[in-house]
Amino acid sequence: MANITEIAQAAGVSRSTVSRVLNNQPYVVAEKRAAVLRAMEQLDYRPNQSAVHLSRGKTNVIGVMVPQINHPFFSQLIEGIGIACAERNISMLIHQTFNDREQEQQSFTQLRHKQIDGLIIGSSVSPPEVLERVRRDGPIVTLSVNSGKKVSRSSLLIIKAGFWQCCLI
């Protein structure tokens, strides 16, 4: 797969020019922009989404942690979150934990490693102090009742058209 350097060489421009074209910046002469776009097509260039996410500091993926997907409440919750995510062009990553702390830890690790932008916790068996630590790694919304004061709760949920819809803010 082609990279920016190869595109720059094929188009006869600098890597900076290729970057400007990729980021749709206006400071590129029309003929150079066309050369870059031609080279991208000829080399079948596809942006590396991991690199794009890294440069932007955002994955457009929200994690949803539930104990069971087939539970009526959680399946309806997931459906509503899915609708809200689709409206915002955000992907949803569902983690079924079976009320196991080690499974929950996997979701927490994804947030810490910036593999997801935020985490919606349908239910958790982890103690409040663990959730307080997780909160430092990124935004979380929890539906669980716990004694933590700084963890966002279901007040961020919006009920719309009979479905639970959620948006991390």
Secondary structure, DSSP 8 states (H G I E B T S, - for coil): ---HHHHHHHHTS-HHHHHHHHTT-S-S-HHHHHHHHHHHHHTT----HHHHHHHHT---EEEEEES-TTSHHHHHHHHHHHHHHHHTT-EEEEEE-TT-HHHHHHHHHHHHTTSSSEEEES---S-HHHHHHHHTTS-EEE-S--S-SSSB-GGGEEEETTEEEE---
